């Protein structure tokens, strides 16, 4: 597949999101679908109360439409199971996030779905994803990047898929805390997987889907960069995290996801460390978790935190691509 197809994919997804946003954002505002800011969050964030959320709907729409158009254009065999699976987890987890957001903004219940409800939904979608994969005789092996070491997990692969989909969706969700932070970081990570899916294997449908995500996120970033005019909400963050895990599974780069998605891993670890420390010693390691709030409370401007995390994301992506392409 020629690179022009990928650049066209990125451009179409970008344009759809950019053109849709000026229509959709006022619509969300009229419905009073405004973000509710946590009381325990940084005080500087309280001025963001009421900013329209559920912008993830625009991202999902742009990704799905662009992916279908470009795969039909690039392939003579129609859409394969890989793209259907990726759209299934994107829309499935997006629906969970939408329910969570809707309960928060429409029913004025700040916590949204209960953790058990959300977890159950995430696991059910992950299991469906696994059984569809197995129906396609998808290998249950994993390989350590840069080596020839391969393990066949058998039924244990189902557990890995659940851990990856649930873990990635929650990790990406935790990172969505500052204007533009997740949109920019996720664009970098999906871009890295798009390059690997195009250059390394290749897997054209996965590459097209990945670049459609990048284009949609860059278009969204036009309106989500500081000061944000719209937030993606759990609708977007849960969907993106699940889609990211789906890409890593389909490309057999399950382990490399931990490296390329290093920012998401660090954000999640900061929350885990904070909780364990407080419960065992009564002391907090960070001023606030996830980690991006810690730097805010150290006096960093929001834009400085965001751009620093983007840079770290680029470094992790570069390391992941290097390991996968030059060491494998």
C-alpha positions as CSV (number, residue, x, y, z in Angstrom):
1,X,0.0,0.0,0.0
2,X,1.4,3.4,-1.0
3,X,2.0,6.1,1.5
4,X,-0.4,8.4,-0.3
5,X,-3.3,6.3,0.9
6,X,-2.2,6.8,4.5
7,X,-1.8,10.6,4.1
8,X,-5.2,10.8,2.4
9,X,-6.7,8.8,5.3
10,X,-5.2,11.2,7.8
11,X,-6.3,14.3,5.8
12,X,-9.9,13.0,5.4
13,X,-10.3,12.2,9.1
14,X,-8.8,15.5,10.1
15,X,-11.2,17.5,7.8
16,X,-14.3,15.5,9.0
17,X,-13.5,16.4,12.6
18,X,-12.6,20.0,12.0
19,X,-15.7,20.6,9.9
20,X,-18.0,18.7,12.2
21,X,-16.8,20.4,15.4
22,X,-18.3,23.9,14.9
23,X,-21.7,22.3,14.4
24,X,-21.5,19.7,17.1
25,X,-19.9,21.7,19.9
26,X,-22.8,24.3,20.0
27,X,-25.2,21.4,19.9
28,X,-23.6,19.9,23.0
29,X,-23.8,23.3,24.7
30,X,-27.5,23.6,23.9
31,X,-28.1,20.2,25.4
32,X,-26.2,21.4,28.5
33,X,-23.8,18.5,28.2
34,X,-21.1,20.3,30.1
35,X,-18.2,18.8,32.0
36,X,-18.5,18.5,35.8
37,X,-15.2,19.1,37.5
38,X,-14.2,17.0,40.6
39,X,-14.1,19.0,43.8
40,X,-10.8,17.3,44.8
41,X,-9.1,18.3,41.5
42,X,-6.8,21.3,41.0
43,X,-8.6,24.6,41.8
44,X,-7.5,26.0,38.5
45,X,-9.7,23.4,36.7
46,X,-13.0,24.7,38.2
47,X,-13.2,27.4,35.6
48,X,-13.6,24.6,33.0
49,X,-16.9,23.6,34.5
50,X,-19.6,23.5,31.8
51,X,-17.2,23.0,28.9
52,X,-19.0,20.7,26.5
53,X,-18.0,17.0,26.8
54,X,-18.8,13.8,24.8
55,X,-16.6,15.2,22.0
56,X,-15.5,11.6,21.6
57,X,-18.6,11.0,19.5
58,X,-17.0,13.2,16.7
59,X,-13.8,11.3,17.0
60,X,-15.5,7.9,16.7
61,X,-17.7,9.0,13.8
62,X,-14.7,10.4,11.9
63,X,-12.6,7.3,12.4
64,X,-15.4,4.9,11.3
65,X,-16.4,6.8,8.2
66,X,-12.8,7.5,7.1
67,X,-11.7,3.9,7.7
68,X,-14.6,2.4,5.7
69,X,-14.1,4.8,2.8
70,X,-10.3,4.3,2.6
71,X,-10.3,0.5,3.1
72,X,-12.9,0.1,0.3
73,X,-10.8,2.4,-1.9
74,X,-7.5,0.6,-1.1
75,X,-8.8,-3.0,-1.2
76,X,-10.4,-5.1,-3.9
77,X,-11.7,-7.7,-1.3
78,X,-13.9,-5.4,0.8
79,X,-13.5,-5.0,4.5
80,X,-11.7,-7.7,6.4
81,X,-12.3,-8.9,9.9
82,X,-9.5,-6.8,11.3
83,X,-11.2,-3.5,10.6
84,X,-14.6,-4.8,11.8
85,X,-13.0,-5.9,15.0
86,X,-11.3,-2.6,15.6
87,X,-14.5,-0.7,14.9
88,X,-16.3,-3.1,17.2
89,X,-14.1,-2.3,20.2
90,X,-14.0,1.4,19.3
91,X,-17.7,1.7,19.2
92,X,-18.3,-0.8,22.0
93,X,-16.1,0.9,24.5
94,X,-17.2,4.3,23.2
95,X,-20.8,3.3,24.0
96,X,-19.7,2.4,27.6
97,X,-18.0,5.8,27.9
98,X,-21.1,7.5,26.4
99,X,-23.3,5.9,29.1
100,X,-20.8,7.0,31.7
101,X,-20.7,10.6,30.4
102,X,-24.5,10.8,30.0
103,X,-25.1,9.7,33.6
104,X,-22.7,12.4,34.7
105,X,-24.0,15.3,32.7
106,X,-27.7,14.5,32.3
107,X,-28.5,12.7,35.5
108,X,-26.0,14.9,37.5
109,X,-24.3,11.9,39.0
110,X,-20.6,12.9,39.0
111,X,-19.2,9.3,39.2
112,X,-21.2,8.0,36.2
113,X,-21.4,4.2,35.9
114,X,-20.3,2.3,38.9
115,X,-16.9,0.7,38.7
116,X,-18.5,-2.8,38.6
117,X,-20.9,-1.9,35.8
118,X,-18.1,-0.4,33.7
119,X,-15.8,-3.3,34.4
120,X,-18.4,-5.9,33.4
121,X,-19.1,-4.1,30.2
122,X,-15.4,-3.9,29.4
123,X,-14.9,-7.6,30.1
124,X,-17.9,-8.7,28.0
125,X,-16.6,-6.7,25.0
126,X,-13.1,-8.1,25.4
127,X,-14.4,-11.7,25.5
128,X,-16.4,-11.2,22.3
129,X,-13.3,-9.8,20.7
130,X,-11.3,-12.9,21.8
131,X,-13.9,-15.4,20.5
132,X,-14.1,-13.7,17.1
133,X,-10.3,-13.8,16.9
134,X,-10.2,-17.5,17.7
135,X,-12.9,-18.2,15.1
136,X,-10.3,-16.7,12.6
137,X,-7.6,-19.1,13.9
138,X,-5.7,-16.2,15.3
139,X,-2.4,-17.3,16.9
140,X,-2.3,-17.3,20.7
141,X,1.4,-16.7,20.9
142,X,3.3,-13.6,22.1
143,X,6.9,-12.7,21.3
144,X,9.4,-10.8,23.3
145,X,10.4,-7.8,21.1
146,X,13.9,-7.9,19.7
147,X,14.3,-11.7,20.4
148,X,13.1,-15.0,18.9
149,X,11.5,-16.0,22.2
150,X,7.8,-17.0,21.6
151,X,5.3,-18.3,24.1
152,X,2.0,-20.0,23.2
153,X,-0.5,-18.9,25.9
154,X,-3.4,-21.1,24.7
155,X,-6.5,-20.2,26.7
156,X,-4.3,-17.8,28.7
157,X,-4.5,-15.5,25.6
158,X,-8.1,-14.8,26.5
159,X,-6.9,-13.4,29.9
160,X,-4.2,-11.4,28.2
161,X,-6.8,-9.8,25.8
162,X,-9.1,-8.9,28.8
163,X,-6.2,-7.4,30.7
164,X,-5.0,-5.4,27.6
165,X,-8.4,-4.0,26.6
166,X,-9.6,-3.2,30.1
167,X,-6.1,-1.9,31.2
168,X,-5.5,0.2,28.1
169,X,-8.9,1.8,28.1
170,X,-8.6,2.7,31.8
171,X,-5.0,3.9,31.4
172,X,-5.9,6.2,28.5
173,X,-8.9,7.4,30.4
174,X,-6.7,8.4,33.3
175,X,-4.5,10.4,31.0
176,X,-7.4,12.6,29.8
177,X,-7.0,15.3,32.5
178,X,-5.6,18.4,30.8
179,X,-6.5,20.3,27.6
180,X,-5.0,18.5,24.6
181,X,-3.0,16.0,26.7
182,X,-4.7,12.8,25.6
183,X,-5.5,14.0,22.1
184,X,-1.8,14.8,21.4
185,X,-0.3,11.8,23.2
186,X,-2.8,9.3,21.6
187,X,-2.1,10.7,18.1
188,X,1.6,10.0,18.6
189,X,1.0,6.4,19.8
190,X,-1.5,5.6,17.1
191,X,0.9,7.1,14.6
192,X,3.7,4.8,15.7
193,X,1.5,1.7,15.4
194,X,0.3,3.0,12.0
195,X,3.9,3.2,10.8
196,X,4.7,-0.3,12.1
197,X,1.5,-1.8,10.6
198,X,2.4,-0.2,7.2
199,X,6.1,-0.7,7.2
200,X,6.7,-3.9,9.2
201,X,4.0,-6.5,8.5
202,X,2.2,-5.0,6.5
203,X,-1.4,-4.9,7.7
204,X,-3.1,-2.4,5.5
205,X,-6.5,-2.2,7.3
206,X,-4.8,-1.7,10.7
207,X,-2.5,1.0,9.2
208,X,-5.5,2.8,7.6
209,X,-7.5,2.6,10.9
210,X,-4.5,3.9,12.9
211,X,-4.0,6.9,10.6
212,X,-7.7,7.6,10.6
213,X,-7.4,7.9,14.4
214,X,-4.4,10.2,14.1
215,X,-6.3,12.5,11.7
216,X,-9.4,12.5,13.9
217,X,-7.4,13.4,17.0
218,X,-5.4,16.1,15.3
219,X,-8.7,17.6,14.1
220,X,-10.1,17.3,17.6
221,X,-7.0,19.0,19.0
222,X,-7.8,22.2,17.1
223,X,-10.7,22.6,19.5
224,X,-9.3,20.7,22.5
225,X,-5.9,22.5,22.9
226,X,-5.7,24.9,25.8
227,X,-8.1,26.6,26.4
228,X,-10.3,23.7,25.4
229,X,-13.6,24.4,23.7
230,X,-14.7,20.7,24.1
231,X,-13.6,17.6,25.9
232,X,-13.7,14.0,24.5
233,X,-15.0,12.6,27.8
234,X,-15.1,8.9,28.6
235,X,-16.8,8.4,25.3
236,X,-13.5,9.1,23.5
237,X,-10.9,8.0,26.0
238,X,-12.3,4.5,26.7
239,X,-12.9,4.0,23.0
240,X,-9.3,5.1,22.1
241,X,-7.7,2.9,24.8
242,X,-9.6,-0.2,23.6
243,X,-8.8,0.5,20.0
244,X,-5.1,0.9,20.8
245,X,-5.1,-2.5,22.6
246,X,-6.9,-4.0,19.6
247,X,-4.3,-2.7,17.2
248,X,-1.4,-4.1,19.4
249,X,-3.2,-7.5,19.5
250,X,-3.9,-7.7,15.8
251,X,-0.3,-6.7,14.9
252,X,1.1,-9.2,17.4
253,X,2.8,-6.3,19.2
254,X,1.2,-6.9,22.6
255,X,4.4,-6.3,24.6
256,X,5.6,-3.3,22.6
257,X,2.4,-1.5,23.5
258,X,3.9,-1.0,27.0
259,X,6.8,0.9,25.5
260,X,5.0,2.9,22.8
261,X,2.2,3.7,25.3
262,X,4.7,4.5,28.0
263,X,3.0,7.8,29.0
264,X,-0.2,5.9,29.7
265,X,1.7,3.3,31.7
266,X,3.4,6.0,33.8
267,X,0.1,7.8,34.4
268,X,-1.5,4.5,35.6
269,X,1.5,3.6,37.8
270,X,1.4,7.0,39.5
271,X,-2.2,6.3,40.6
272,X,-1.4,2.8,41.8
273,X,1.7,4.0,43.7
274,X,-0.3,6.9,45.3
275,X,-3.1,4.6,46.4
276,X,-0.8,1.9,47.8
277,X,1.4,4.5,49.6
278,X,-1.6,6.3,51.2
279,X,-3.3,3.0,52.3
280,X,-0.1,1.5,53.8
281,X,1.7,4.6,55.3
282,X,-0.9,7.4,55.2
283,X,1.4,9.5,53.1
284,X,1.2,10.5,49.4
285,X,4.1,10.2,47.1
286,X,2.7,12.8,44.6
287,X,0.9,16.0,45.3
288,X,-1.9,14.6,43.3
289,X,-2.4,11.7,40.9
290,X,-2.5,11.0,38.0
291,X,1.0,12.3,37.4
292,X,0.1,15.3,35.2
293,X,-1.7,16.9,38.2
294,X,1.5,16.5,40.3
295,X,3.4,18.8,37.9
296,X,0.5,21.3,37.8
297,X,0.6,21.6,41.6
298,X,4.4,22.1,41.4
299,X,3.6,25.3,39.5
300,X,4.0,24.2,35.9
301,X,1.6,25.8,33.5
302,X,-1.0,23.4,31.9
303,X,0.6,23.9,28.5
304,X,4.1,23.1,29.8
305,X,2.8,19.9,31.3
306,X,1.0,18.9,28.1
307,X,3.9,19.6,25.7
308,X,6.4,17.9,28.0
309,X,4.2,14.7,28.1
310,X,3.9,14.9,24.3
311,X,7.7,15.0,24.0
312,X,8.0,12.0,26.3
313,X,5.4,10.2,24.2
314,X,7.4,10.9,21.1
315,X,10.5,9.4,22.8
316,X,8.7,6.3,23.8
317,X,7.2,5.9,20.3
318,X,10.7,6.2,18.8
319,X,12.1,3.6,21.1
320,X,9.2,1.2,20.3
321,X,9.6,1.7,16.6
322,X,13.4,1.1,16.9
323,X,13.0,-2.1,18.9
324,X,10.3,-3.5,16.5
325,X,11.9,-2.5,13.2
326,X,15.7,-2.7,13.8
327,X,16.1,-5.2,16.6
328,X,13.4,-7.8,15.5
